[in-house]
Amino acid sequence: MLRRGGLLRRAWDGLITYALKFGVVGLLGLVIDVALFNALRLGLLGDDGWAQSAIGAKTISTSVAIVFNWIGNRYWTFRHHRRRNYLREFAEYVAVSLGGMAISLGCLWVSHHVLGYTSLLADNIASNVIGLGLGTAFRFLLYRYWVFGHHRADGLSNLARVEEAQRALFEEPPEPLPVHRAPAADARADQASEAWNQGG
């Protein structure tokens, strides 16, 4: 029973907590993505432009959501594993996000252009239900184990472990505490010393 509790605790600390926080950030990003996507499809930036097309609207809305999600995941979900080199982290984050966006756009393209489902509802189901589900799983795994992986050399958690190891290796060891003997032991030691001296 205790072992099962330990396994659950490790699962909670190691994956479930990250997944829940990632989900909250992702949900807020989804609201931004969906709201902006639909606003653009309905002509927010004008009619008959690239931004109003299904692919253009999704590209813009997802790009805005990517930036929002990076900030949320860097400073909340994976804050203990964020990287010192934030530009490289952001570049890798964007690369993974673009992979997730490609999955979503691929689902939208198949639905809209191959299968011929061109209504606003069909576009939302293809991109924001099917594409989002597949893209989210892809992004979470790569964010957790690559972009914010605890093994990354410039990750804050890894740097903290390195600094702790350096302190253990190179700092002065603490002074040993003096040994206190009981009074009876002190008296016996004194008697033995005195007897030795008298015998000598």
Disulfide bonds with the S-S distance in Angstrom:
none
